[in-house]
Amino acid sequence: MGPEEAGAKVKLATTRYEDLAEQLEAAKEHLFDAYADAARKGLGPEELADGSPFTADYIARRLRERGVGSG
């Protein structure tokens, strides 16, 4: 593999990484939107954290950013 081919592989890998990072951030925002909806229905951060990749404290903080009480 020559330098041009190596550079193209790096560019492709970088593009894929950036695309996935954007998708991950969008998925995270959708998840916190769902948490906010659930919190408005009465679920607290501790309940939301059960099975979540996030702690109850982090969920509570993000809910407050969305104007939702911490339960």
N, C-alpha and C positions, 0 to 999 in steps of 0.2 A: 504494500500500500504506500502510495506516495503522499507528499505533504498536502496536495490538493484534496485527495480522497479523505485523508485524515481530518482536514479542516471541515469538509462537508459533513462527515460523521459527527463532529463536535457540534456543528451548527444544528443538525437534525436533532441530536440529543438535547441540546439546549432548548430548542423550540418545544420538544415533547415535554420536557421538565416544566417549562413556563406554562404550557397549556394545562398540565395536570395540577400545578400550583393554583391556577385560577379556578379550576374545577373544584379543588378541595376547599378553597375559600368560599366559593358559592354554596357548596354543600353545607359548610359550617354555618353560614348565614341562614340557610333554610332550616337547619336543625334548631338554631336559636329562635327563629320565628315560630317553629313548632313548640319549643319550650315555652315561649311567651304565651302562645294560645293556651297551652295546658295550664300554665300558672294562672291565667285569667279564669280558668275553670276550677281552680282550687288546689292544684297540685303544687307542692312546695319543692324547693331546690333539692332537698334530700331525696324525695321520691323521684325527681327527674334524673338525679345522678345515678340511681340504681340501674346498672347496665350501660351507663353512659361512659364515653371516654373522658368526661370532664368531672371535676369535683363539684360538690354542692356549693362551695364558696365561689368558685369561678362562675357557675351557672347563675347564682344570685347576683353577682356583680354584673354579668351581661344582661340579666333581666332588668336590673335597675337602670342600665344604660338605655333600655327600651321603654322605660317609664312604667315598668311592671313591679309591683311590690314583691318582696322576697318571700312571701308566704307566711 
